[in-house]
């Protein structure tokens, strides 16, 4: 079997194992108690070297002012708002 035939066979096997999938993007709205309703776009990506892993980045969508909503909880002001005294 030559190199080209091996590549074709390997791609066919990958497709049968579902390692190769159509690109899909999903819009999600999250109900966050502090910042409201941020909207993100999720894209699932397979890791070629690790077929058991999928990376899902969540990209903020501009329509709901999501980037600003998600920056606030990570800011010093946002973190202070979630702190509370502990007895002891």
C-alpha positions in Angstrom: 0.0 0.0 0.0 1.5 3.3 -1.0 1.4 6.5 1.0 -1.6 8.0 -0.7 -3.7 4.9 -0.1 -2.7 4.9 3.6 -3.8 8.5 3.9 -7.2 7.7 2.3 -7.6 4.7 4.5 -6.7 6.6 7.7 -9.2 9.4 6.8 -11.9 6.8 6.2 -11.2 5.2 9.6 -11.3 8.6 11.3 -14.6 9.4 9.7 -16.0 6.1 10.8 -14.9 6.8 14.4 -16.5 10.2 14.1 -13.2 12.0 14.8 -14.0 14.2 11.8 -17.2 16.1 12.4 -18.9 19.0 10.7 -18.0 22.4 12.2 -20.9 23.5 14.4 -21.6 26.7 16.2 -24.2 27.1 18.9 -25.6 30.3 20.4 -26.1 30.1 24.1 -27.6 32.5 26.6 -26.5 32.1 30.2 -28.6 33.2 33.2 -25.9 34.8 35.5 -27.2 36.1 38.9 -24.8 39.1 38.9 -24.5 40.2 35.2 -27.8 39.2 33.7 -28.1 37.4 30.4 -24.8 37.2 28.4 -24.9 35.6 25.0 -22.0 33.5 23.7 -21.2 31.4 20.6 -19.9 28.0 21.4 -17.7 26.1 18.8 -16.8 22.4 19.5 -13.4 21.5 18.1 -11.8 18.0 18.3 -8.2 17.6 19.2 -6.6 15.5 16.4 -3.9 14.0 18.7 -6.5 13.1 21.4 -9.8 12.0 19.9 -11.3 11.7 23.4 -10.9 15.5 23.9 -13.1 18.3 22.7 -12.3 22.0 23.2 -15.2 24.3 23.4 -14.4 28.0 23.4 -17.2 30.4 24.2 -16.9 33.7 22.2 -18.9 36.7 23.6 -21.5 38.0 21.2 -21.7 41.8 20.8 -25.5 42.0 20.7 -26.0 41.5 24.4 -22.9 43.5 25.5 -21.5 40.2 26.7 -17.8 41.1 26.8 -18.4 43.9 29.3 -20.8 41.7 31.3 -18.1 39.0 31.6 -15.2 41.3 32.4 -16.9 42.8 35.5 -17.0 39.6 37.7 -13.2 39.1 37.0 -12.4 42.7 37.9 -11.3 43.7 41.5 -14.7 45.5 42.0 -16.6 42.5 40.9 -14.6 40.1 43.1 -15.1 42.4 46.1 -18.9 42.2 45.6 -18.8 38.5 46.0 -16.8 38.5 49.3 -18.6 38.2 52.6 -17.4 38.0 56.2 -16.7 34.5 57.7 -17.3 33.7 61.3 -14.3 32.7 63.3 
